[in-house]
Structures are given as structure tokens and as C-alpha cells.
Amino acid sequence: MLAMSTTGDANAENVQHRLSIQTVEIAPNTTAIRSLDWDRDRFDIEFGLQNGTTYNSYLIRGEQTILIDTSHQKFRQLYLDTLKGLVNPKTIDYIIVSHTEPDHSGLVEDVLQLAPRATVLASKIALQFLEGLVHEPFSKRIVKSGDRIDIGKGHEIEFVSAPNLHWPDTIFSFDRKTQTLFTCDAFGMHFCDDRTFDEDLEAIEADFRFYYDCLMGPNARSLLSAMKRMGELGKINMIANGHGPLLYHHLDILTECYQTWSQKQTKTETTVGLFYVSEYGYSDQLGLAIAEGIQKTGMGVEVIDISTAEPQEIQELAGRATGVIIGMPPSSAVAAQAGISSLLSVVKNKQLVGLFECYGGDDEPIDTLRRKFIDLGVKEAFPAIRIKAAPTDTTFQMCQEAGIDLGQMLMRERNIKQIKSLDVNMEKALGRISNGIYIVTAQKGDVKSAMLASWVAQASLQPLGFTIAVAKDRAIDSLMRVGDRFVLNVLEEGNYQELKKQFLKRLLPGADRFAGVKTQTAKNGSPILTEALAYMECEVQKSIECSDHWLLYCTVQEGGVSKSDGITAVRHRKVGNYY
């Protein structure tokens, strides 16, 4: 069954957003209710989407009825009408809240009004959060790993605690009859499609990886712990996730990817600890933007909610981490303040620290905590991030750049050791490959970025295309996903030094890379450098992961030359182990 709706966007003139509901029987007595958001292009502001997203909810009908998660508020009428068409809400016995992020629990209060006798099953932390979201008393029960509930017809549901995936309140639910594991955010992806399952692996794998990197990678240790508990459940036939296609056809391949990526993440030589209070202000979104920047450099990130974690857990991570990031907790949160005190007792002067405000209305003063770290001899990785208004795209870009700066500082010593270990003759031979000098510029909305590039080579004639290598720790990486558009500016021999100096300059996070540079706007919205010898408007078609770089195949849509007799600037190197 498919229900459709179209809604206007108050912030974008004449833009229509398509919303639809899909219901599918995925297993005996089990229905998926998928809310399809076809046009959503941002998630939590800092998370850019190429292919929309879905919000997946599930209904299991034994002798009793269970609803697993709900949907986003934007689907309120569509979702509730669909639910009523499937079941009389008054007969719902249990509502499982896998975690309380609004895209999954946004309609819990509405459903409870229709199902007044339903008992909410959730983790202890989730129920604490829900009590602040639901404004009427409701029946509730705490569940944890190993707890079970039998709803008849063979459907016995076992719960698995999965904290920090990606919120501290997460649980998984496993139906032993159908061997279906309901995982909410874990094993999901932001990919909107009529196909319920993962039948087209090639179509989804880039979004599956991007989702992991943004949301799950910072919690790799927690993920491995959850996967170990999953292994104790026995055979899993299907993973019914909270976003995107369900995992069935390629279940083994995709779960193995999670295992491999997480093991690699936890084995990184250096780790940064990210400490904040989840669900306070914009702490989750800001923290994840910083974490994404750190991960671009090859660093590991581990996340802890200082309001719910045990003191020894906070001290263990803070003690072994090479860097510490702290989101300002509410000044009134006693547990969080105790967590900060526990952290301060173990930090060392060899560590780096970064602080950010959360814009929650009651932030602990950032300068007070900053002074405590300075007095302990701990060096700041970047200037404290002060949030004085609701964050925008540029705010999240600044946070990502701050994370990149911290990661690069921590990785510098290790990279120097690796460079010194290379074979001298081999690196000299590789350095004899010469390249032109270019500047890549890109813009999406208010977010723009640029980088100096030299690893560019034509790759096709029909269509006209080329490849470009982009280091994973470049801030512009997030503006050059498949489908993104940008401009390749060609620099002129004898007239490129000022532009090269400008775009190589190390700037503070959030600084305008284009300040003082003459530009024009391309048809695709990206800046064209007025002083460039030539320019090409391009689109990323394919991306290949190559160790520490992404190799992008791009096609050219437009182009022009400003000086017909000009010569492209060329970069000659002597060694191949750096740019």
C-alpha cells in the first residue's frame, strides 16, 4: 500500500516536498510502515543527503500487538491514518521505543492518545527522556539485554542494549519467530526508494558507508559490543533498520562491512574522546560535525554522554585519549558537572582540548572550563566555538574544520614517521610525475570551500571527463560527493603565486577562504576565480576509495578560457611522499 502527500516548504518559494507512506508485509504477522521523505536534502543540518531518507516503523501482530517506533512529526496525519488502516490503535499492547530521537519517537505521544492501554518498552534512559516529551502519564517498563516478552503465535521478542548507537538510550529488539532484528539507526542509511529491501547493492553502498562514517564510526567500540551481543542471538535473517532499505539480500556483506570498519576504527593509534550531554541544545549535531572532521584525518573518535556515563568510564576514555572535545553541559546538570570533574582529574598536559557551546539556554560558561584546562597545561586544538544563535550550515562547516585541525595536529607526528620509513629511490621516482596546478571551488547554499589541487588527469572523451584525487582530510570533501557540482580553476604559469598562497594559507575554522579574492558565480552556483587561466563547471559521477584519498571521476558541463595564449602552471616535485 502507498499513501502520498505533498507539502510546501515555507522557507523555499514554490518548492514542494513529496512525502509518502509504504506498508509492506516483511515477515509473518510483521508489517513495515515506511515514511518516505523523497526530497529531504539535509539531516540534523550538518548531514547532507543526496537521496532523501525514510523513517521506518514496524507492527507485529501475535496474540498481542507491538508497534516498534513511530515516525517524524511531518508525517503525522499520513502515519496515523495508515496505522489506523492496519490496526485498531486501541488494541496495541506495547510500543517499543528503540531510542528517543524525534525522527523515530516524534509521534509516540499521538499514538499513546490513540492507544491509552499500551505499555512503552524502552531503556531506562529513553524512558527518562520520554517523560519530558509525553505530557500525560503513561504505562512504561524498562527493558535491557536478555529481557524477553512473549506476544503469542511464536513471537518472542528479546531485547539487546545498544547504548551510543548513536544515542545513549538505544535498544535493539529481536523477534525469535521471524529472526528479524530491529535496530533503529544502526545498519541504516539515508536512501529513499520504493524498494523495501537492499536488492541493489551498488545503488546503496555509498550512502550506507557515508551514514556509517557520520553516525556510527564515532561509536565504533559501542558498535562492536552490540554486534557481539547480536552474535549471541543466533541466526539473524533480516535487519529491520530505522532509515533506508531493510537488510536482507546482502545482509552478510553489509554487516561484515560494519564489523570491518569498526575494527579498523578502534585500532587507530590515536583516539579523541568526545564528551557532551545528548539531547541538550544542539550538542548532538555540533558534536557529530566535529567528529566527522576528526575522522577525515584517520583519527578514531569515541563518544560519551557525560550525564549518563559512570565516572570510571569517563576517566578511562579521557585518560587514554590523545585529544578531548567537550560540549558545554547545562550548568544545572549535576551529573554532567560531576562528569567534567572526573575528566579534569585525569587529563594530561600532552593532550589537546577543544570546547564548544551547545546553545541550549543554560550552557556552563565556556571560559571558566577553558581556564581550568589552561591551568593544567593542556593545549587548545582550536579556539573555543561560541554559539550565539541557532546553528546554520556555516556553523557546522566551522565545526567540521575544527575537527580536521585537531586531527591533523595529532596525526602530524605519525605521518612524519611513515614518510621517513619509505624507500628513498621509490619516492624520488614517483616524484618525477608532473602535474598542473588547479584550484577546486564548490558551494552549496551558504557553505563554500576550496582547495589547491594538482593530481588531476583527463579520463574520457565522450563525455568529456577527468579524475581528481581529494585527500580524505580536506574540508571540501563533504561538498564533492557523487552528484555534487563544482568548478575546476586552471592556474596560469607565471601568474599563480598569489592565488596559490591564498588557498594554501592555514586559516582558523570558519574563516572565509575567499576573502580578498575576485570571483564570479558559475551556472552551478560555485565560485569561478576571475584570475584563473581557464575554468570548467563539473559534476562528480563516481568515487573510488584509494587509501588516504578519494579518486573522483567527473564530467564537464561548461568551460571557458580567459587568455588563449596562456600556459597551464605546472608542479614539479622531487619526491612522491608529499604534495
Backbone hydrogen bonds, N-H to C=O, Kabsch-Sander energy under -0.5 kcal/mol:
donor,donor_aa,acceptor,acceptor_aa,energy
3,A,21,I,-2.5
5,S,19,L,-2.8
7,T,17,H,-2.4
9,D,15,V,-1.5
10,A,8,G,-0.6
12,A,9,D,-1.3
15,V,12,A,-1.7
17,H,7,T,-3.0
18,R,16,Q,-0.5
19,L,5,S,-3.0
20,S,36,L,-2.0
21,I,3,A,-3.1
22,Q,34,R,-2.7
23,T,1,M,-2.2
24,V,32,A,-1.9
26,I,24,V,-0.9
26,I,30,T,-1.6
27,A,30,T,-1.2
30,T,27,A,-2.4
31,T,59,L,-2.7
32,A,24,V,-3.2
33,I,57,S,-3.5
34,R,22,Q,-3.2
34,R,32,A,-0.7
35,S,33,I,-0.6
35,S,55,Y,-2.6
36,L,20,S,-3.3
36,L,34,R,-0.8
37,D,35,S,-0.6
37,D,53,T,-2.7
38,W,18,R,-1.4
38,W,36,L,-0.8
39,D,18,R,-0.6
40,R,37,D,-0.6
43,F,47,F,-1.9
46,E,44,D,-3.1
47,F,43,F,-1.7
48,G,46,E,-0.9
49,L,41,D,-2.7
52,G,40,R,-0.6
53,T,37,D,-2.1
55,Y,35,S,-2.0
56,N,242,G,-2.5
57,S,33,I,-2.1
58,Y,68,I,-2.1
59,L,31,T,-2.5
60,I,66,I,-2.8
61,R,29,N,-2.5
62,G,60,I,-0.6
62,G,64,Q,-3.0
63,E,151,I,-2.0
64,Q,151,I,-2.1
65,T,91,T,-0.5
66,I,60,I,-2.8
67,L,94,Y,-2.4
68,I,58,Y,-3.5
69,D,67,L,-0.7
69,D,96,I,-2.7
70,T,104,H,-2.9
75,F,72,H,-1.9
76,R,73,Q,-2.1
79,Y,75,F,-3.7
80,L,76,R,-2.5
81,D,77,Q,-2.4
82,T,78,L,-2.0
83,L,79,Y,-2.9
84,K,80,L,-2.3
85,G,81,D,-1.5
86,L,82,T,-1.0
86,L,83,L,-0.8
87,V,83,L,-2.3
91,T,88,N,-2.9
92,I,89,P,-1.7
93,D,65,T,-1.8
94,Y,65,T,-2.0
95,I,119,T,-2.2
96,I,67,L,-2.8
97,V,95,I,-0.6
97,V,121,L,-2.3
98,S,96,I,-0.8
104,H,101,E,-2.3
105,S,101,E,-2.1
106,G,102,P,-1.4
107,L,71,S,-0.5
108,V,105,S,-1.8
111,V,107,L,-2.6
112,L,108,V,-2.6
113,Q,109,E,-1.5
114,L,110,D,-1.1
115,A,111,V,-2.1
118,A,115,A,-1.8
119,T,93,D,-2.7
120,V,139,S,-2.8
121,L,95,I,-2.5
122,A,120,V,-0.5
122,A,141,R,-1.7
123,S,169,D,-0.5
127,L,123,S,-2.3
128,Q,124,K,-1.7
129,F,125,I,-2.2
130,L,126,A,-2.8
131,E,127,L,-1.9
132,G,128,Q,-0.6
132,G,129,F,-1.3
133,L,129,F,-0.6
133,L,130,L,-1.1
134,V,130,L,-3.2
135,H,133,L,-0.6
139,S,118,A,-0.5
141,R,120,V,-2.5
143,V,122,A,-2.0
146,G,159,F,-2.2
147,D,144,K,-2.2
149,I,157,I,-2.0
151,I,149,I,-0.6
151,I,155,H,-2.6
155,H,152,G,-1.7
156,E,154,G,-1.2
157,I,149,I,-3.0
157,I,155,H,-0.6
158,E,156,E,-0.5
158,E,174,F,-2.7
159,F,147,D,-2.5
160,V,172,F,-2.3
162,A,170,T,-2.2
164,N,167,W,-1.6
165,L,162,A,-1.0
165,L,167,W,-1.1
170,T,167,W,-1.2
171,I,98,S,-1.6
172,F,160,V,-3.0
173,S,182,F,-2.0
174,F,158,E,-2.9
175,D,180,T,-2.6
176,R,156,E,-2.5
176,R,174,F,-0.8
179,Q,175,D,-1.6
180,T,175,D,-1.1
181,L,238,M,-2.8
182,F,173,S,-3.5
182,F,180,T,-0.5
183,T,181,L,-0.7
183,T,240,A,-1.4
184,C,240,A,-0.7
186,A,183,T,-1.3
188,G,185,D,-1.6
189,M,243,H,-1.1
191,F,189,M,-1.3
192,C,51,N,-3.0
193,D,191,F,-0.5
198,D,246,L,-1.3
199,E,197,F,-1.0
201,L,199,E,-0.9
204,I,200,D,-1.2
205,E,201,L,-2.0
208,F,204,I,-2.5
209,R,205,E,-2.2
210,F,206,A,-2.4
211,Y,207,D,-2.3
212,Y,208,F,-1.8
213,D,209,R,-2.9
214,C,210,F,-2.3
215,L,211,Y,-2.6
216,M,211,Y,-0.8
216,M,212,Y,-1.2
217,G,212,Y,-3.3
219,N,216,M,-2.0
220,A,217,G,-1.5
220,A,301,V,-0.5
223,L,219,N,-2.4
224,L,220,A,-2.5
225,S,221,R,-2.0
226,A,222,S,-2.2
227,M,223,L,-2.6
228,K,224,L,-1.8
229,R,225,S,-1.7
230,M,226,A,-2.2
231,G,227,M,-1.9
232,E,228,K,-0.7
232,E,229,R,-0.7
233,L,230,M,-1.7
234,G,231,G,-0.6
237,N,179,Q,-2.7
237,N,235,K,-0.6
238,M,179,Q,-1.5
239,I,247,L,-2.3
240,A,181,L,-2.7
240,A,238,M,-0.6
241,N,239,I,-0.9
242,G,184,C,-3.7
243,H,184,C,-0.5
246,L,196,T,-2.9
247,L,239,I,-2.3
248,Y,246,L,-0.7
251,L,248,Y,-0.9
254,L,250,H,-2.5
255,T,251,L,-2.4
256,E,252,D,-1.9
257,C,253,I,-1.7
258,Y,254,L,-1.7
259,Q,255,T,-2.1
260,T,256,E,-2.8
261,W,257,C,-3.1
262,S,258,Y,-2.2
263,Q,259,Q,-2.3
264,K,260,T,-2.3
265,Q,261,W,-2.2
266,T,262,S,-2.4
267,K,263,Q,-1.2
268,T,265,Q,-1.0
272,V,300,G,-2.5
273,G,323,G,-2.7
274,L,272,V,-0.5
274,L,302,E,-3.2
275,F,273,G,-0.6
275,F,325,I,-3.1
276,Y,304,I,-1.9
278,S,276,Y,-0.7
280,Y,277,V,-1.3
281,G,279,E,-0.6
282,Y,358,C,-3.1
283,S,280,Y,-2.4
286,L,282,Y,-2.7
287,G,283,S,-2.6
288,L,284,D,-2.3
289,A,285,Q,-1.8
290,I,286,L,-2.0
291,A,287,G,-2.5
292,E,288,L,-2.4
293,G,289,A,-1.7
294,I,290,I,-2.2
295,Q,291,A,-2.5
296,K,292,E,-1.5
297,T,293,G,-0.6
297,T,294,I,-1.3
298,G,295,Q,-1.8
299,M,294,I,-1.2
300,G,270,T,-1.9
302,E,272,V,-2.5
303,V,218,P,-0.7
304,I,274,L,-2.7
306,I,276,Y,-1.4
306,I,304,I,-0.8
308,T,305,D,-1.4
309,A,305,D,-2.2
313,E,310,E,-0.6
314,I,310,E,-1.9
315,Q,311,P,-2.6
316,E,312,Q,-2.1
317,L,313,E,-1.8
318,A,314,I,-2.5
319,G,315,Q,-2.2
320,R,316,E,-1.3
321,A,317,L,-2.0
322,T,271,T,-2.5
323,G,271,T,-1.1
324,V,352,L,-2.7
325,I,273,G,-3.1
326,I,354,G,-2.5
327,G,275,F,-2.7
328,M,356,F,-2.8
331,S,362,D,-3.2
333,A,330,P,-1.7
334,V,332,S,-1.1
337,Q,333,A,-2.2
338,A,334,V,-2.2
339,G,335,A,-1.9
340,I,336,A,-2.2
341,S,337,Q,-1.9
342,S,338,A,-2.1
343,L,339,G,-2.0
344,L,340,I,-2.7
345,S,341,S,-1.2
346,V,343,L,-1.7
347,V,343,L,-1.1
351,Q,348,K,-1.7
352,L,322,T,-1.7
353,V,379,K,-2.3
354,G,324,V,-2.2
356,F,326,I,-2.2
357,E,385,I,-2.7
364,E,329,P,-2.4
369,L,365,P,-1.3
370,R,366,I,-2.4
371,R,367,D,-2.3
372,K,368,T,-1.3
373,F,369,L,-1.7
374,I,370,R,-2.2
375,D,371,R,-2.5
376,L,372,K,-1.0
377,G,374,I,-1.6
378,V,373,F,-2.4
379,K,351,Q,-1.1
381,A,353,V,-2.9
382,F,353,V,-0.6
385,I,355,L,-2.5
386,R,384,A,-0.7
387,I,385,I,-0.5
388,K,386,R,-0.7
396,F,392,T,-2.0
397,Q,393,D,-2.0
398,M,394,T,-2.2
399,C,395,T,-2.0
400,Q,396,F,-2.4
401,E,397,Q,-2.5
402,A,398,M,-2.1
403,G,399,C,-2.2
404,I,400,Q,-2.2
405,D,401,E,-2.5
406,L,402,A,-2.2
407,G,403,G,-2.6
408,Q,404,I,-2.9
409,M,405,D,-2.1
410,L,406,L,-2.0
411,M,407,G,-2.0
412,R,408,Q,-1.2
415,N,411,M,-2.6
416,I,412,R,-2.1
417,K,413,E,-1.7
418,Q,414,R,-1.9
419,I,415,N,-2.4
420,K,416,I,-2.1
421,S,417,K,-1.0
422,L,419,I,-1.3
427,E,423,D,-2.3
428,K,424,V,-2.0
429,A,425,N,-2.2
430,L,426,M,-2.3
431,G,427,E,-1.5
432,R,429,A,-1.4
433,I,430,L,-1.6
434,S,432,R,-0.6
435,N,571,R,-1.7
437,I,569,A,-1.6
438,Y,453,A,-3.0
439,I,489,N,-2.3
440,V,451,M,-2.8
441,T,487,V,-2.5
442,A,449,S,-2.3
444,K,447,V,-3.0
447,V,444,K,-2.3
448,K,446,D,-0.5
449,S,442,A,-2.3
451,M,440,V,-1.9
453,A,438,Y,-3.1
456,V,454,S,-2.0
457,A,467,T,-2.1
459,A,465,G,-2.6
460,S,465,G,-1.8
465,G,460,S,-1.9
466,F,554,C,-2.3
467,T,457,A,-3.3
468,I,552,L,-1.8
469,A,455,W,-1.9
470,V,468,I,-0.5
470,V,550,W,-2.8
472,K,548,D,-2.2
474,R,471,A,-1.6
477,D,474,R,-1.5
478,S,475,A,-1.2
479,L,476,I,-2.2
480,M,477,D,-1.5
483,G,540,V,-2.7
484,D,481,R,-2.5
486,F,538,C,-1.9
487,V,441,T,-2.9
488,L,536,M,-2.5
489,N,439,I,-2.8
489,N,487,V,-0.7
490,V,534,A,-3.0
491,L,437,I,-2.1
491,L,489,N,-0.5
493,E,567,I,-3.3
495,N,492,E,-2.2
500,K,496,Y,-2.9
501,K,497,Q,-2.6
502,Q,498,E,-2.3
503,F,499,L,-2.3
504,L,500,K,-1.0
505,K,501,K,-1.1
507,L,505,K,-0.6
511,A,508,L,-2.3
513,R,511,A,-0.8
515,A,512,D,-1.3
517,V,514,F,-2.4
520,Q,528,I,-2.2
522,A,520,Q,-0.6
522,A,526,S,-3.0
525,G,522,A,-1.8
528,I,520,Q,-3.5
530,T,518,K,-2.0
530,T,528,I,-0.6
532,A,529,L,-1.9
533,L,490,V,-2.5
534,A,490,V,-1.2
535,Y,560,G,-2.3
536,M,488,L,-1.4
537,E,558,E,-2.0
538,C,486,F,-3.0
538,C,536,M,-0.5
539,E,555,T,-2.1
540,V,484,D,-2.6
541,Q,553,Y,-3.0
542,K,553,Y,-1.7
544,I,551,L,-2.3
546,C,544,I,-0.5
546,C,549,H,-2.9
549,H,546,C,-2.2
550,W,470,V,-2.8
551,L,544,I,-3.1
552,L,468,I,-2.8
552,L,550,W,-0.7
553,Y,542,K,-2.3
554,C,466,F,-3.1
554,C,552,L,-0.6
555,T,539,E,-2.2
556,V,464,L,-2.1
557,Q,537,E,-3.2
558,E,537,E,-1.2
560,G,535,Y,-2.0
562,S,533,L,-2.8
563,K,533,L,-0.9
566,G,563,K,-1.9
569,A,491,L,-2.6
571,R,435,N,-4.1
572,H,570,V,-0.6
573,R,431,G,-0.8
576,G,427,E,-1.8
